[in-house]
Amino acid sequence: MTTDQVKRQSNLDILETSFNTKTRIQTRNGHVKIQLPLSEASTQTDECLQSEYLFPNPFFYGPSTINDQLTSTSEELQSGISAEDTMSSEHSQQVNGKTGFVSENFHFVPVKKKSVLSSYLIALRPWSFTASFTPVALGSCLAYKSQGAFNISVFFTAVFIALCVHAAGNLVNTYFDFVRGVDNKKSDDRTLVDNILLPNDVVTLGVFLYIAGCAGFLLLNVLSPAKLEHLALIYFCGLSSSFFYTGGLGLKYIALGDLLIVLTFGPVTVVFAYLSQTGQLSLVPLIYAIPLALNTEAILHCNNTRDMDSDRLAGAITLAIILGKTGSYCLFCFLLFAPYLLFVIIGVNYSPWILLPALSILLVFNLEKEFRRGELSGMPHKVARLNIVMGSLYILAVYMADPGTLPTMTPLGSYSTGIY
């Protein structure tokens, strides 16, 4: 190797080292993408760019040219710069509508960097919050219809608690899926895979949300007529399930995650909201929670079906893996259509108002068709949208129906249990 080649290789090593700590490198089809904050990129790469051995003629453009372009771009972006190995001899070109600086080995392109707030928001997966909001709203509506009890402060406090615990559970899932090697570039949640956040950031935010949920619970205990021991029992059941889904016992990885989700986002959350408003335990939420529980499980199941291969490679065992593709399709259809069968049964035998949520069945046929075709990439988000539409119509139907035409709403105390 000649002296020039040695110097050139040395400068390439320096460039790679300078990018190492705060870069994002992805190899794909012979390309290497490097992203780091724009100000650091322009500073850390100047020394390497000034070397004639880094980019041999005719591909070398002086540092002043690059700095001028970086300066003009930074005023608009103030975010990041990416370097892509294009193996191109062109001096400049457009990439995604942005002017880049091409060398023999690297293509520098200014790119926007997500804000810290948006990064945290993505990690929380807010699209899934419908699974927490609708059960709380349903439980509160049932409390009003059966007991005439509704406190707006209690309602919003219960919603706050449910969302905090749900969001914390999402972060626990993100962390442990990453640690166990379940998440990859094809996963729906790539918060840690794509370095959107660091593992410590996810843990810190998760702890904060659990603390916020507990603070909300203390406030609820003051506002609610329910006994502390009753509220605490149900609350900590929900909190524990949000953690043990992937953390601790890791129920998701031993095919028990689906059962946990059905119980948590169905009976547990609806009973919690009902108890918070009335101060009584009742069979009512257990009956009415079934449609929402099945629909929420459909969100999880299509997600696990999509991730079957990566879960299997990571050693996880989910219900989707056990059932296989055909069995998973059959279960998905059951989870989608069973709630509507219940609506028809209750609507025909009790109140016609309960037929109202059946209007959303038109969305179900499209979801079934996409699942059957294997178009699962955005399926969880679409089922979550169905959840809010169906759930809203369901809650409206319960609210509009005459309590006398609805299935029995008898408190457990009537059965001489002594629970009030």
C-alpha positions in Angstrom: 0.0 0.0 0.0 1.4 3.4 -1.0 1.9 6.3 1.4 -1.1 8.1 -0.2 -3.3 5.1 0.2 -2.3 4.7 3.9 -3.1 8.4 4.6 -6.3 8.2 2.8 -7.3 5.0 4.7 -6.3 6.8 8.0 -8.5 9.7 7.2 -11.4 7.4 6.4 -10.9 5.7 9.8 -10.9 9.1 11.5 -14.2 10.0 9.8 -15.8 6.8 10.9 -14.6 7.2 14.5 -15.8 10.8 14.7 -19.3 9.6 13.6 -19.3 6.6 15.9 -20.8 7.9 19.1 -23.7 9.9 17.8 -24.4 8.3 14.4 -27.1 6.1 13.1 -25.6 3.5 10.6 -27.7 1.3 8.4 -26.3 -1.0 5.8 -28.6 -1.6 2.8 -27.7 -2.6 -0.7 -24.2 -1.4 -0.4 -25.2 1.9 1.1 -24.1 3.2 4.5 -26.2 6.0 6.0 -24.8 8.2 8.8 -26.9 10.7 10.7 -25.8 13.1 13.4 -26.6 16.6 14.6 -25.9 19.1 11.9 -23.7 21.4 14.0 -21.6 18.4 15.1 -21.4 17.0 11.6 -20.0 20.2 10.1 -17.5 20.5 13.0 -16.3 17.0 13.3 -15.9 16.3 9.6 -14.1 19.6 8.6 -10.7 18.1 9.4 -11.3 15.0 7.4 -12.9 17.0 4.5 -9.8 19.2 4.3 -7.6 16.3 3.5 -6.8 15.8 -0.2 -6.3 12.1 0.6 -9.9 11.6 1.8 -11.6 12.4 -1.5 -9.2 12.1 -4.4 -9.5 14.4 -7.4 -11.8 14.9 -9.2 -14.3 14.1 -6.5 -13.0 16.5 -3.9 -14.8 19.7 -3.2 -13.1 22.1 -0.8 -14.4 22.5 2.8 -15.5 26.1 2.0 -18.0 24.8 -0.6 -19.4 22.3 1.8 -19.5 24.7 4.8 -21.3 27.3 2.7 -24.0 24.7 1.7 -24.2 23.4 5.3 -24.6 26.9 6.7 -27.4 27.8 4.3 -29.2 24.6 5.1 -28.7 24.7 8.8 -30.8 27.9 9.1 -33.8 25.9 7.8 -33.2 22.6 9.4 -31.1 23.0 12.5 -31.4 19.2 12.8 -29.1 16.7 11.2 -26.9 15.7 8.4 -26.7 12.2 6.9 -23.8 10.7 5.0 -24.7 8.0 2.5 -22.2 5.7 0.7 -23.5 6.1 -2.8 -20.4 4.8 -4.6 -21.1 7.6 -7.0 -18.7 9.9 -8.9 -21.2 12.7 -9.1 -20.3 15.9 -7.3 -23.9 16.7 -6.2 -27.3 15.4 -6.7 -30.9 15.6 -5.3 -31.9 13.1 -2.6 -35.5 13.2 -1.5 -35.6 16.8 -2.7 -32.5 17.9 -0.8 -29.2 18.9 -2.3 -26.4 16.6 -1.2 -22.6 16.6 -1.5 -21.2 13.5 -3.1 -17.7 12.1 -2.8 -16.3 8.9 -3.9 -17.5 7.2 -0.7 -20.0 9.5 1.1 -23.0 11.5 0.2 -23.8 14.2 2.8 -27.5 15.1 2.9 -29.1 17.6 5.4 -32.0 15.8 7.1 -34.5 16.8 9.7 -34.2 15.3 13.1 -37.2 14.5 15.2 -37.8 16.7 18.3 -37.5 15.1 21.7 -41.2 15.6 22.3 -42.2 13.8 19.1 -39.7 11.0 19.9 -41.3 10.4 23.3 -44.8 10.6 21.7 -43.9 7.9 19.1 -42.6 5.7 21.9 -45.9 5.9 23.8 -47.8 4.6 20.8 -50.8 6.9 21.4 -52.8 5.2 18.6 -53.4 2.3 21.0 -54.9 4.5 23.7 -58.4 3.8 22.4 -58.1 0.4 24.1 -57.9 2.2 27.5 -60.3 5.1 26.9 -63.3 3.2 25.7 -63.5 0.7 28.6 -63.3 3.6 31.1 -66.0 5.5 29.2 -68.2 2.4 29.0 -67.8 1.6 32.8 -68.7 5.2 33.6 -71.7 5.1 31.3 -72.9 1.9 32.9 -72.5 3.5 36.3 -74.8 6.3 35.3 -77.4 4.1 33.7 -77.6 1.6 36.5 -77.0 3.8 39.6 -77.4 7.3 38.3 -73.9 8.0 39.5 -71.5 10.1 37.4 -68.8 12.4 38.6 -66.9 14.2 35.9 -63.8 14.6 38.0 -63.8 10.9 38.8 -64.1 10.1 35.1 -61.2 12.2 34.0 -59.0 11.0 36.8 -59.8 7.4 35.9 -59.0 8.1 32.3 -55.7 9.7 33.3 -54.8 6.6 35.4 -55.7 4.2 32.7 -53.7 6.1 30.0 -50.6 6.4 32.3 -50.6 2.7 33.1 -51.2 1.8 29.5 -48.5 4.1 28.2 -46.0 2.8 30.8 -46.9 -0.7 29.7 -46.2 0.2 26.1 -42.7 1.4 27.2 -42.1 -1.8 29.1 -43.0 -3.7 26.0 -40.7 -1.6 23.9 -37.8 -2.1 26.3 -38.0 -5.8 26.8 -38.8 -6.6 23.1 -35.6 -4.8 22.3 -33.5 -6.4 25.1 -34.8 -9.9 24.0 -34.0 -9.2 20.4 -37.7 -9.4 19.3 -37.9 -6.0 17.7 -36.0 -5.4 14.4 -36.1 -3.1 11.4 -39.4 -4.6 10.2 -41.2 -4.2 13.6 -44.0 -1.7 14.1 -42.3 -0.3 17.1 -38.7 0.7 16.3 -38.2 3.3 19.0 -35.0 1.6 20.3 -34.1 -0.2 17.1 -33.8 3.1 15.2 -32.2 4.9 18.1 -35.2 7.3 18.4 -34.7 7.0 22.1 -32.0 5.3 24.3 -33.0 2.4 26.6 -32.4 4.6 29.6 -34.8 7.2 28.2 -37.5 4.5 27.8 -37.0 3.2 31.4 -37.0 6.7 32.9 -40.2 7.7 31.0 -41.9 4.4 32.0 -41.1 4.9 35.7 -42.4 8.5 35.5 -45.7 7.3 34.0 -46.1 4.6 36.7 -45.5 7.2 39.4 -48.0 9.6 37.6 -50.6 6.7 37.6 -50.1 6.1 41.3 -50.5 9.8 42.0 -53.7 9.8 40.0 -54.9 6.8 42.0 -54.3 8.6 45.3 -56.4 11.5 43.9 -59.1 9.1 42.8 -59.3 7.6 46.3 -60.2 11.0 47.6 -62.8 11.7 44.9 -64.4 8.2 44.6 -67.0 6.8 47.0 -65.3 3.4 46.6 -63.3 1.8 49.4 -59.6 2.1 49.2 -59.0 -1.7 49.3 -61.4 -2.3 46.5 -59.9 0.4 44.2 -56.4 -0.7 45.1 -57.1 -4.4 44.3 -58.3 -3.6 40.8 -55.8 -0.8 40.1 -52.8 -2.9 41.0 -54.1 -5.8 39.0 -54.1 -3.5 36.0 -50.7 -2.0 36.8 -49.2 -5.5 37.3 -50.6 -6.8 34.1 -49.1 -3.8 32.2 -45.6 -4.7 33.5 -45.7 -8.5 33.4 -47.0 -8.6 29.8 -43.3 -8.4 28.7 -41.4 -7.6 31.9 -40.8 -9.9 34.8 -42.7 -13.1 34.0 -42.9 -12.0 30.3 -46.3 -13.5 29.7 -46.3 -12.5 26.1 -43.3 -14.8 25.4 -45.1 -17.9 26.9 -48.4 -17.5 25.0 -50.3 -16.0 27.9 -50.2 -12.4 26.8 -53.5 -12.6 24.8 -55.4 -13.8 27.9 -53.9 -11.0 30.0 -54.9 -8.4 27.4 -58.5 -9.7 27.2 -58.8 -9.5 31.0 -57.1 -6.2 31.4 -58.7 -4.1 28.7 -62.1 -5.8 29.2 -63.4 -6.6 32.7 -60.6 -5.1 34.8 -60.7 -1.6 33.2 -64.5 -1.4 32.9 -65.0 -2.7 36.5 -62.4 -0.1 37.7 -64.3 2.8 36.1 -67.7 1.5 37.3 -66.4 1.0 40.9 -64.8 4.5 40.8 -68.2 6.1 40.1 -70.6 4.0 42.2 -68.4 2.6 45.0 -70.0 -0.8 44.3 -68.8 -4.0 42.6 -71.2 -5.3 40.1 -71.7 -8.0 37.4 -72.7 -5.3 34.9 -69.2 -4.5 33.6 -68.4 -8.2 33.2 -71.2 -8.6 30.8 -70.8 -5.4 28.8 -67.0 -5.6 28.7 -66.9 -8.6 26.4 -67.3 -6.9 23.0 -64.5 -4.3 23.8 -62.2 -7.1 25.2 -62.5 -9.1 22.0 -62.0 -6.1 19.8 -58.9 -5.0 21.8 -57.5 -8.5 21.6 -57.9 -8.3 17.8 -55.4 -5.4 17.9 -52.8 -7.5 19.7 -53.4 -10.6 17.7 -52.9 -9.0 14.3 -49.7 -7.4 15.7 -48.4 -10.8 16.9 -49.4 -12.5 13.6 -47.4 -9.9 11.6 -44.4 -10.5 13.9 -44.6 -14.3 14.0 -41.3 -14.8 12.2 -39.3 -12.3 14.3 -40.9 -13.6 17.5 -40.1 -17.2 16.7 -36.4 -16.3 15.9 -36.2 -14.5 19.3 -37.5 -17.6 21.1 -40.8 -16.1 22.0 -44.0 -18.2 21.9 -47.2 -16.3 21.1 -50.7 -17.6 20.5 -50.2 -16.6 16.8 -47.2 -18.9 16.5 -49.0 -21.8 18.1 -52.0 -21.4 15.8 -50.1 -20.8 12.6 -51.3 -18.5 9.8 -54.5 -20.3 9.1 -55.4 -20.6 12.8 -54.5 -17.0 13.4 -56.8 -15.9 10.5 -59.7 -17.9 12.0 -59.1 -16.4 15.5 -58.9 -12.9 14.0 -62.2 -13.4 12.3 -63.7 -14.6 15.5 -62.4 -11.6 17.4 -63.7 -9.2 14.8 -67.2 -10.6 14.2 -68.1 -12.1 17.7 -68.8 -8.6 19.2 -71.3 -7.9 16.4 -73.1 -11.2 17.1 -73.4 -10.2 20.7 -74.8 -6.8 19.6 -77.5 -8.5 17.5 -78.4 -11.0 20.3 -78.8 -8.2 22.9 -80.4 -5.8 20.4 -83.1 -8.4 19.4 -83.8 -9.7 22.9 -83.4 -6.5 24.9 -82.9 -3.0 23.5 -82.8 -2.2 19.8 -80.4 0.6 20.6 -77.6 -2.0 21.1 -77.8 -2.7 17.3 -76.3 0.8 16.8 -72.6 -0.3 17.0 -73.4 -2.9 14.4 -73.2 -0.1 11.8 -69.4 -0.3 12.1 -69.3 -3.8 10.7 -68.6 -2.3 7.2 -65.1 -1.6 8.5 -64.7 -5.1 9.6 -65.0 -6.7 6.2 -62.2 -4.6 4.9 -60.0 -5.6 7.8 -60.8 -9.3 7.2 -59.9 -9.0 3.6 -56.5 -7.3 4.3 -55.7 -9.8 6.9 -56.5 -12.7 4.6 -54.2 -11.2 1.9 -51.4 -10.9 4.4 -51.4 -7.0 4.4 -50.6 -6.7 8.1 -48.1 -3.8 8.2 -50.6 -1.2 9.3 -53.3 -3.6 10.6 -53.0 -2.8 14.4 -53.6 0.9 13.7 -56.6 0.1 11.6 -58.1 -2.2 14.2 -57.5 0.5 16.8 -59.5 2.9 14.7 -62.3 0.3 14.5 -62.1 0.1 18.3 -62.8 3.8 18.8 -65.6 3.8 16.2 -67.3 0.6 17.5 -66.7 1.6 21.1 -68.2 5.1 20.7 -71.3 3.7 19.1 -71.6 1.1 21.8 -71.3 3.6 24.6 -73.8 5.9 22.8 -76.2 2.9 22.5 -76.0 2.1 26.2 -76.5 5.7 27.1 -79.6 6.0 24.9 -81.2 2.7 25.9 -83.8 2.5 28.6 -82.2 0.8 31.7 -85.3 -1.4 32.0 -84.6 -2.8 28.5 -81.0 -3.7 29.2 -79.6 -6.9 30.7 -79.7 -7.0 34.5 -77.7 -4.4 36.4 -77.8 -5.9 39.9 -75.0 -5.0 42.4 -73.2 -7.9 43.9 -74.4 -6.8 47.3 -77.8 -8.1 46.3 -76.4 -11.6 46.3 -75.5 -11.2 50.0 -71.8 -11.0 49.4 -71.4 -8.0 51.7 -69.3 -6.2 49.1 -70.1 -2.5 48.8 
